[in-house]
């Protein structure tokens, strides 16, 4: 049985639809993330799951039981949900131990004391129980908030932008540590964030949201390498769309070269068959374009961003098309210099050009879930579980 299940959930504020028909399931022990830009509806959806807001349509189930549907809402305190807030929400007049114990409600006795001590050890704050929140760093305070949420062994943990008040280095480190803590506790959790690095570090599965809808629910690997539509392709990671033309023999020709496919080129679900001559947009990531002095394809260096081990180059092709290339930093080229590049793609994602579709239903709009992308595999893809 699924720990959490959302079926066609809708939420409105007046005439504005904020959450628009969201469906997903979350198994026990899984960590999911709602990822998207500000205003996409992700925090509103989290509040609906917590029971802080009623829903206008659909239903929410926890462990098989309906907790929300139109005109019916179970109280938040009866849902066995733990919350970790952006601002920690610790009681300043209580010690660390007392803050964690607060999550146990009125459960007295040695079992409660043992649970508090175990949780503080789990979150790396053993021996810190007598301190007050103001005596702790931001990262330590967030650990206390997590321990308090875990104390009553809730069915589900909800984390609302929990690391946004921390500096970048601490945010990345703590997101990995929090994942480890949740996995050790066997907790089911949903994280809300706009930060891709947090989402990738913590979540088993991620739902990318835009305009109140889940654009794609998938593993971090698939979101990056197999985006379901143009919004996901643009929002996740870095990359550019380069024009190409489908050629005979299961291939696609583009300015950078020809991509060969071992299977017929499939078109998207809403368009007709992608025959020879069909124009497509191909998604290329910085790691798909390799610096190669021997390559006949030359590109001009427009911009460069030094990243220590690598340099991210923005390059201009002869046609004026700009692409990105991640190059080892010992290849340090000047702005305006021309360098050789070639394709080295494990797989390529392509979308049929908008004006190739005869029906309005074919048009891929950012506010809609778009059609299935075209995928070519030049060699086997690695396993999808990046946490293995």
DODRENKOL-345195 format. One record per residue (C-alpha): residue number from 1; residue in three letters; x, y, z. Coordinates in steps of 0.2 Angstrom, whole numbers. Layout:
<recs>
<rec NUM; "ALA"; <X; Y; Z>>
...
</recs>
This chain:
<recs>
<rec 1; "UNK"; <0; 0; 0>>
<rec 2; "UNK"; <6; 17; -4>>
<rec 3; "UNK"; <10; 29; 10>>
<rec 4; "UNK"; <4; 44; 1>>
<rec 5; "UNK"; <-7; 45; -14>>
<rec 6; "UNK"; <-14; 61; -23>>
<rec 7; "UNK"; <-28; 59; -36>>
<rec 8; "UNK"; <-32; 74; -47>>
<rec 9; "UNK"; <-29; 87; -33>>
<rec 10; "UNK"; <-35; 104; -36>>
<rec 11; "UNK"; <-33; 120; -25>>
<rec 12; "UNK"; <-40; 137; -29>>
<rec 13; "UNK"; <-38; 155; -22>>
<rec 14; "UNK"; <-54; 163; -28>>
<rec 15; "UNK"; <-54; 162; -47>>
<rec 16; "UNK"; <-35; 157; -48>>
<rec 17; "UNK"; <-31; 139; -49>>
<rec 18; "UNK"; <-15; 136; -40>>
<rec 19; "UNK"; <-14; 117; -40>>
<rec 20; "UNK"; <-21; 109; -56>>
<rec 21; "UNK"; <-25; 91; -56>>
<rec 22; "UNK"; <-10; 84; -47>>
<rec 23; "UNK"; <-7; 65; -46>>
<rec 24; "UNK"; <7; 55; -38>>
<rec 25; "UNK"; <10; 41; -26>>
<rec 26; "UNK"; <24; 39; -13>>
<rec 27; "UNK"; <29; 22; -6>>
<rec 28; "UNK"; <34; 20; 12>>
<rec 29; "UNK"; <52; 24; 15>>
<rec 30; "UNK"; <54; 35; -1>>
<rec 31; "UNK"; <60; 53; -2>>
<rec 32; "UNK"; <52; 64; -15>>
<rec 33; "UNK"; <54; 82; -20>>
<rec 34; "UNK"; <42; 95; -27>>
<rec 35; "UNK"; <54; 106; -37>>
<rec 36; "UNK"; <49; 121; -47>>
<rec 37; "UNK"; <51; 140; -48>>
<rec 38; "UNK"; <42; 152; -36>>
<rec 39; "UNK"; <24; 153; -39>>
<rec 40; "UNK"; <22; 136; -47>>
<rec 41; "UNK"; <11; 129; -33>>
<rec 42; "UNK"; <23; 117; -24>>
<rec 43; "UNK"; <21; 125; -6>>
<rec 44; "UNK"; <2; 126; -8>>
<rec 45; "UNK"; <2; 108; -12>>
<rec 46; "UNK"; <13; 104; 3>>
<rec 47; "UNK"; <1; 113; 14>>
<rec 48; "UNK"; <-14; 103; 7>>
<rec 49; "UNK"; <-5; 87; 11>>
<rec 50; "UNK"; <-2; 93; 28>>
<rec 51; "UNK"; <-20; 98; 31>>
<rec 52; "UNK"; <-17; 116; 33>>
<rec 53; "UNK"; <-29; 120; 18>>
<rec 54; "UNK"; <-44; 112; 10>>
<rec 55; "UNK"; <-44; 106; -7>>
<rec 56; "UNK"; <-56; 111; -21>>
<rec 57; "UNK"; <-56; 94; -30>>
<rec 58; "UNK"; <-48; 77; -30>>
<rec 59; "UNK"; <-42; 68; -15>>
<rec 60; "UNK"; <-27; 65; -4>>
<rec 61; "UNK"; <-25; 48; 5>>
<rec 62; "UNK"; <-13; 43; 19>>
<rec 63; "UNK"; <-9; 25; 21>>
<rec 64; "UNK"; <-25; 21; 11>>
<rec 65; "UNK"; <-37; 33; 21>>
<rec 66; "UNK"; <-44; 48; 13>>
<rec 67; "UNK"; <-39; 63; 23>>
<rec 68; "UNK"; <-44; 77; 11>>
<rec 69; "UNK"; <-57; 79; -3>>
<rec 70; "UNK"; <-69; 93; -8>>
<rec 71; "UNK"; <-79; 97; 8>>
<rec 72; "UNK"; <-70; 85; 19>>
<rec 73; "UNK"; <-53; 88; 28>>
<rec 74; "UNK"; <-45; 78; 42>>
<rec 75; "UNK"; <-37; 90; 55>>
<rec 76; "UNK"; <-18; 92; 53>>
<rec 77; "UNK"; <-14; 85; 71>>
<rec 78; "UNK"; <-23; 69; 67>>
<rec 79; "UNK"; <-13; 65; 51>>
<rec 80; "UNK"; <3; 59; 59>>
<rec 81; "UNK"; <13; 71; 49>>
<rec 82; "UNK"; <29; 79; 54>>
<rec 83; "UNK"; <34; 96; 48>>
<rec 84; "UNK"; <51; 105; 46>>
<rec 85; "UNK"; <49; 123; 42>>
<rec 86; "UNK"; <60; 135; 33>>
<rec 87; "UNK"; <63; 146; 49>>
<rec 88; "UNK"; <65; 131; 60>>
<rec 89; "UNK"; <51; 136; 72>>
<rec 90; "UNK"; <60; 131; 88>>
<rec 91; "UNK"; <55; 138; 105>>
<rec 92; "UNK"; <68; 150; 111>>
<rec 93; "UNK"; <64; 147; 129>>
<rec 94; "UNK"; <66; 128; 128>>
<rec 95; "UNK"; <82; 118; 128>>
<rec 96; "UNK"; <87; 107; 113>>
<rec 97; "UNK"; <80; 92; 123>>
<rec 98; "UNK"; <64; 101; 127>>
<rec 99; "UNK"; <61; 106; 109>>
<rec 100; "UNK"; <64; 88; 103>>
<rec 101; "UNK"; <53; 81; 117>>
<rec 102; "UNK"; <39; 94; 112>>
<rec 103; "UNK"; <36; 83; 97>>
<rec 104; "UNK"; <31; 69; 108>>
<rec 105; "UNK"; <17; 78; 115>>
<rec 106; "UNK"; <12; 73; 132>>
<rec 107; "UNK"; <21; 56; 132>>
<rec 108; "UNK"; <31; 56; 149>>
<rec 109; "UNK"; <43; 43; 155>>
<rec 110; "UNK"; <59; 35; 152>>
<rec 111; "UNK"; <54; 29; 134>>
<rec 112; "UNK"; <52; 47; 129>>
<rec 113; "UNK"; <69; 53; 136>>
<rec 114; "UNK"; <77; 38; 128>>
<rec 115; "UNK"; <69; 43; 111>>
<rec 116; "UNK"; <75; 61; 113>>
<rec 117; "UNK"; <93; 55; 117>>
<rec 118; "UNK"; <93; 43; 102>>
<rec 119; "UNK"; <87; 56; 90>>
<rec 120; "UNK"; <100; 69; 96>>
<rec 121; "UNK"; <113; 56; 93>>
<rec 122; "UNK"; <106; 52; 76>>
<rec 123; "UNK"; <106; 70; 70>>
<rec 124; "UNK"; <124; 73; 77>>
<rec 125; "UNK"; <119; 83; 92>>
<rec 126; "UNK"; <123; 71; 106>>
<rec 127; "UNK"; <128; 80; 122>>
<rec 128; "UNK"; <120; 96; 116>>
<rec 129; "UNK"; <103; 94; 124>>
<rec 130; "UNK"; <105; 107; 137>>
<rec 131; "UNK"; <109; 121; 125>>
<rec 132; "UNK"; <96; 134; 119>>
<rec 133; "UNK"; <93; 137; 101>>
<rec 134; "UNK"; <102; 154; 101>>
<rec 135; "UNK"; <118; 144; 106>>
<rec 136; "UNK"; <117; 134; 90>>
<rec 137; "UNK"; <122; 137; 72>>
<rec 138; "UNK"; <109; 138; 58>>
<rec 139; "UNK"; <113; 120; 53>>
<rec 140; "UNK"; <112; 113; 70>>
<rec 141; "UNK"; <95; 122; 73>>
<rec 142; "UNK"; <89; 114; 57>>
<rec 143; "UNK"; <94; 97; 64>>
<rec 144; "UNK"; <85; 100; 80>>
<rec 145; "UNK"; <69; 104; 70>>
<rec 146; "UNK"; <71; 88; 60>>
<rec 147; "UNK"; <73; 78; 77>>
<rec 148; "UNK"; <58; 86; 84>>
<rec 149; "UNK"; <48; 81; 68>>
<rec 150; "UNK"; <55; 63; 69>>
<rec 151; "UNK"; <51; 61; 87>>
<rec 152; "UNK"; <33; 54; 86>>
<rec 153; "UNK"; <38; 42; 72>>
<rec 154; "UNK"; <26; 51; 60>>
<rec 155; "UNK"; <19; 42; 44>>
<rec 156; "UNK"; <26; 56; 33>>
<rec 157; "UNK"; <39; 70; 35>>
<rec 158; "UNK"; <36; 87; 25>>
<rec 159; "UNK"; <51; 98; 23>>
<rec 160; "UNK"; <46; 116; 17>>
<rec 161; "UNK"; <62; 124; 9>>
<rec 162; "UNK"; <72; 118; 25>>
<rec 163; "UNK"; <89; 124; 19>>
<rec 164; "UNK"; <85; 141; 11>>
<rec 165; "UNK"; <92; 151; 26>>
<rec 166; "UNK"; <109; 143; 25>>
<rec 167; "UNK"; <124; 147; 15>>
<rec 168; "UNK"; <127; 136; -1>>
<rec 169; "UNK"; <141; 125; 6>>
<rec 170; "UNK"; <131; 121; 22>>
<rec 171; "UNK"; <115; 118; 12>>
<rec 172; "UNK"; <123; 105; 0>>
<rec 173; "UNK"; <132; 96; 15>>
<rec 174; "UNK"; <116; 96; 26>>
<rec 175; "UNK"; <105; 90; 12>>
<rec 176; "UNK"; <115; 74; 10>>
<rec 177; "UNK"; <116; 72; 29>>
<rec 178; "UNK"; <97; 74; 31>>
<rec 179; "UNK"; <94; 61; 17>>
<rec 180; "UNK"; <105; 49; 27>>
<rec 181; "UNK"; <95; 52; 43>>
<rec 182; "UNK"; <78; 50; 35>>
<rec 183; "UNK"; <84; 34; 27>>
<rec 184; "UNK"; <91; 27; 44>>
<rec 185; "UNK"; <74; 31; 52>>
<rec 186; "UNK"; <65; 23; 38>>
<rec 187; "UNK"; <55; 39; 36>>
<rec 188; "UNK"; <44; 44; 21>>
<rec 189; "UNK"; <47; 62; 16>>
<rec 190; "UNK"; <43; 76; 4>>
<rec 191; "UNK"; <54; 90; 1>>
<rec 192; "UNK"; <49; 107; -7>>
<rec 193; "UNK"; <63; 117; -15>>
<rec 194; "UNK"; <68; 128; -30>>
<rec 195; "UNK"; <86; 122; -28>>
<rec 196; "UNK"; <90; 108; -40>>
<rec 197; "UNK"; <106; 103; -31>>
<rec 198; "UNK"; <96; 100; -15>>
<rec 199; "UNK"; <83; 90; -24>>
<rec 200; "UNK"; <96; 79; -33>>
<rec 201; "UNK"; <105; 76; -17>>
<rec 202; "UNK"; <90; 71; -6>>
<rec 203; "UNK"; <76; 64; -17>>
<rec 204; "UNK"; <73; 47; -24>>
<rec 205; "UNK"; <60; 54; -36>>
<rec 206; "UNK"; <56; 72; -41>>
<rec 207; "UNK"; <41; 80; -47>>
<rec 208; "UNK"; <45; 96; -58>>
<rec 209; "UNK"; <30; 108; -56>>
<rec 210; "UNK"; <25; 123; -67>>
<rec 211; "UNK"; <8; 132; -67>>
<rec 212; "UNK"; <1; 120; -54>>
<rec 213; "UNK"; <5; 104; -63>>
<rec 214; "UNK"; <17; 90; -62>>
<rec 215; "UNK"; <27; 92; -78>>
<rec 216; "UNK"; <37; 76; -75>>
<rec 217; "UNK"; <38; 64; -60>>
<rec 218; "UNK"; <54; 54; -62>>
<rec 219; "UNK"; <72; 50; -55>>
<rec 220; "UNK"; <85; 64; -55>>
<rec 221; "UNK"; <94; 55; -69>>
<rec 222; "UNK"; <79; 54; -80>>
<rec 223; "UNK"; <75; 72; -77>>
<rec 224; "UNK"; <92; 78; -83>>
<rec 225; "UNK"; <94; 65; -97>>
<rec 226; "UNK"; <76; 62; -103>>
<rec 227; "UNK"; <66; 77; -99>>
<rec 228; "UNK"; <47; 75; -104>>
<rec 229; "UNK"; <45; 92; -112>>
<rec 230; "UNK"; <53; 108; -116>>
<rec 231; "UNK"; <50; 116; -99>>
<rec 232; "UNK"; <59; 102; -90>>
<rec 233; "UNK"; <73; 102; -102>>
<rec 234; "UNK"; <75; 121; -99>>
<rec 235; "UNK"; <73; 121; -80>>
<rec 236; "UNK"; <84; 106; -76>>
<rec 237; "UNK"; <102; 108; -78>>
<rec 238; "UNK"; <110; 118; -92>>
<rec 239; "UNK"; <109; 115; -111>>
<rec 240; "UNK"; <103; 122; -127>>
<rec 241; "UNK"; <91; 117; -141>>
<rec 242; "UNK"; <100; 115; -158>>
<rec 243; "UNK"; <91; 113; -174>>
<rec 244; "UNK"; <92; 96; -183>>
<rec 245; "UNK"; <84; 87; -198>>
<rec 246; "UNK"; <79; 69; -198>>
<rec 247; "UNK"; <88; 59; -211>>
<rec 248; "UNK"; <87; 42; -219>>
<rec 249; "UNK"; <94; 27; -210>>
<rec 250; "UNK"; <88; 32; -192>>
<rec 251; "UNK"; <99; 47; -191>>
<rec 252; "UNK"; <98; 66; -187>>
<rec 253; "UNK"; <109; 79; -196>>
<rec 254; "UNK"; <114; 95; -187>>
<rec 255; "UNK"; <127; 108; -189>>
<rec 256; "UNK"; <138; 99; -176>>
<rec 257; "UNK"; <137; 82; -185>>
<rec 258; "UNK"; <126; 67; -188>>
<rec 259; "UNK"; <118; 57; -174>>
<rec 260; "UNK"; <115; 39; -178>>
<rec 261; "UNK"; <101; 29; -170>>
<rec 262; "UNK"; <99; 10; -169>>
<rec 263; "UNK"; <80; 11; -170>>
<rec 264; "UNK"; <68; 21; -181>>
<rec 265; "UNK"; <66; 39; -175>>
<rec 266; "UNK"; <50; 40; -165>>
<rec 267; "UNK"; <39; 56; -165>>
<rec 268; "UNK"; <30; 63; -151>>
<rec 269; "UNK"; <13; 57; -145>>
<rec 270; "UNK"; <3; 72; -152>>
<rec 271; "UNK"; <12; 73; -169>>
<rec 272; "UNK"; <12; 62; -184>>
<rec 273; "UNK"; <27; 50; -188>>
<rec 274; "UNK"; <44; 59; -189>>
<rec 275; "UNK"; <49; 55; -207>>
<rec 276; "UNK"; <64; 60; -216>>
<rec 277; "UNK"; <66; 79; -218>>
<rec 278; "UNK"; <56; 82; -202>>
<rec 279; "UNK"; <64; 97; -192>>
<rec 280; "UNK"; <68; 94; -174>>
<rec 281; "UNK"; <76; 104; -159>>
<rec 282; "UNK"; <89; 93; -151>>
<rec 283; "UNK"; <94; 96; -133>>
<rec 284; "UNK"; <113; 96; -130>>
<rec 285; "UNK"; <121; 97; -112>>
<rec 286; "UNK"; <138; 105; -109>>
<rec 287; "UNK"; <145; 87; -107>>
<rec 288; "UNK"; <138; 82; -124>>
<rec 289; "UNK"; <151; 94; -133>>
<rec 290; "UNK"; <169; 89; -131>>
<rec 291; "UNK"; <184; 100; -135>>
<rec 292; "UNK"; <194; 92; -149>>
<rec 293; "UNK"; <208; 101; -158>>
<rec 294; "UNK"; <207; 89; -173>>
<rec 295; "UNK"; <189; 92; -176>>
<rec 296; "UNK"; <184; 101; -192>>
<rec 297; "UNK"; <170; 109; -183>>
<rec 298; "UNK"; <176; 126; -175>>
<rec 299; "UNK"; <167; 137; -163>>
<rec 300; "UNK"; <171; 154; -156>>
<rec 301; "UNK"; <173; 157; -137>>
<rec 302; "UNK"; <160; 170; -132>>
<rec 303; "UNK"; <161; 167; -113>>
<rec 304; "UNK"; <170; 156; -100>>
<rec 305; "UNK"; <166; 152; -82>>
<rec 306; "UNK"; <181; 145; -72>>
<rec 307; "UNK"; <175; 131; -61>>
<rec 308; "UNK"; <191; 124; -54>>
<rec 309; "UNK"; <193; 107; -62>>
<rec 310; "UNK"; <183; 113; -77>>
<rec 311; "UNK"; <179; 128; -88>>
<rec 312; "UNK"; <161; 131; -94>>
<rec 313; "UNK"; <163; 138; -112>>
<rec 314; "UNK"; <149; 147; -121>>
<rec 315; "UNK"; <153; 145; -139>>
<rec 316; "UNK"; <146; 152; -156>>
<rec 317; "UNK"; <145; 141; -171>>
<rec 318; "UNK"; <147; 148; -189>>
<rec 319; "UNK"; <128; 149; -190>>
<rec 320; "UNK"; <127; 160; -175>>
<rec 321; "UNK"; <120; 146; -164>>
<rec 322; "UNK"; <127; 146; -147>>
<rec 323; "UNK"; <131; 130; -137>>
<rec 324; "UNK"; <139; 126; -120>>
<rec 325; "UNK"; <154; 115; -117>>
<rec 326; "UNK"; <162; 109; -101>>
<rec 327; "UNK"; <181; 107; -104>>
<rec 328; "UNK"; <195; 102; -92>>
<rec 329; "UNK"; <202; 118; -85>>
<rec 330; "UNK"; <220; 115; -92>>
<rec 331; "UNK"; <212; 120; -109>>
<rec 332; "UNK"; <212; 138; -105>>
<rec 333; "UNK"; <206; 148; -121>>
<rec 334; "UNK"; <204; 166; -123>>
<rec 335; "UNK"; <188; 175; -128>>
<rec 336; "UNK"; <187; 177; -147>>
<rec 337; "UNK"; <198; 161; -150>>
<rec 338; "UNK"; <191; 147; -161>>
<rec 339; "UNK"; <192; 130; -154>>
<rec 340; "UNK"; <188; 113; -161>>
<rec 341; "UNK"; <173; 103; -154>>
<rec 342; "UNK"; <164; 87; -158>>
<rec 343; "UNK"; <148; 78; -152>>
<rec 344; "UNK"; <150; 64; -138>>
<rec 345; "UNK"; <132; 61; -133>>
<rec 346; "UNK"; <127; 45; -124>>
<rec 347; "UNK"; <109; 49; -129>>
<rec 348; "UNK"; <100; 65; -136>>
<rec 349; "UNK"; <83; 72; -133>>
<rec 350; "UNK"; <74; 80; -147>>
<rec 351; "UNK"; <57; 89; -149>>
<rec 352; "UNK"; <48; 92; -165>>
<rec 353; "UNK"; <48; 110; -170>>
<rec 354; "UNK"; <32; 119; -166>>
<rec 355; "UNK"; <28; 124; -184>>
<rec 356; "UNK"; <30; 106; -190>>
<rec 357; "UNK"; <14; 101; -182>>
<rec 358; "UNK"; <-2; 104; -191>>
<rec 359; "UNK"; <-14; 102; -176>>
<rec 360; "UNK"; <-15; 115; -162>>
<rec 361; "UNK"; <-14; 100; -150>>
<rec 362; "UNK"; <4; 97; -156>>
<rec 363; "UNK"; <10; 114; -150>>
<rec 364; "UNK"; <21; 111; -135>>
<rec 365; "UNK"; <17; 125; -122>>
<rec 366; "UNK"; <26; 128; -106>>
<rec 367; "UNK"; <10; 128; -96>>
<rec 368; "UNK"; <6; 111; -102>>
<rec 369; "UNK"; <13; 94; -100>>
<rec 370; "UNK"; <21; 91; -117>>
<rec 371; "UNK"; <23; 76; -128>>
<rec 372; "UNK"; <36; 62; -126>>
<rec 373; "UNK"; <53; 67; -132>>
<rec 374; "UNK"; <63; 58; -145>>
<rec 375; "UNK"; <77; 48; -138>>
<rec 376; "UNK"; <93; 41; -147>>
<rec 377; "UNK"; <105; 30; -138>>
<rec 378; "UNK"; <122; 29; -145>>
<rec 379; "UNK"; <128; 18; -130>>
<rec 380; "UNK"; <119; 10; -115>>
<rec 381; "UNK"; <114; 23; -101>>
<rec 382; "UNK"; <120; 20; -84>>
<rec 383; "UNK"; <109; 15; -70>>
<rec 384; "UNK"; <95; 27; -65>>
<rec 385; "UNK"; <98; 26; -46>>
<rec 386; "UNK"; <112; 39; -43>>
<rec 387; "UNK"; <112; 35; -24>>
<rec 388; "UNK"; <117; 17; -27>>
</recs>
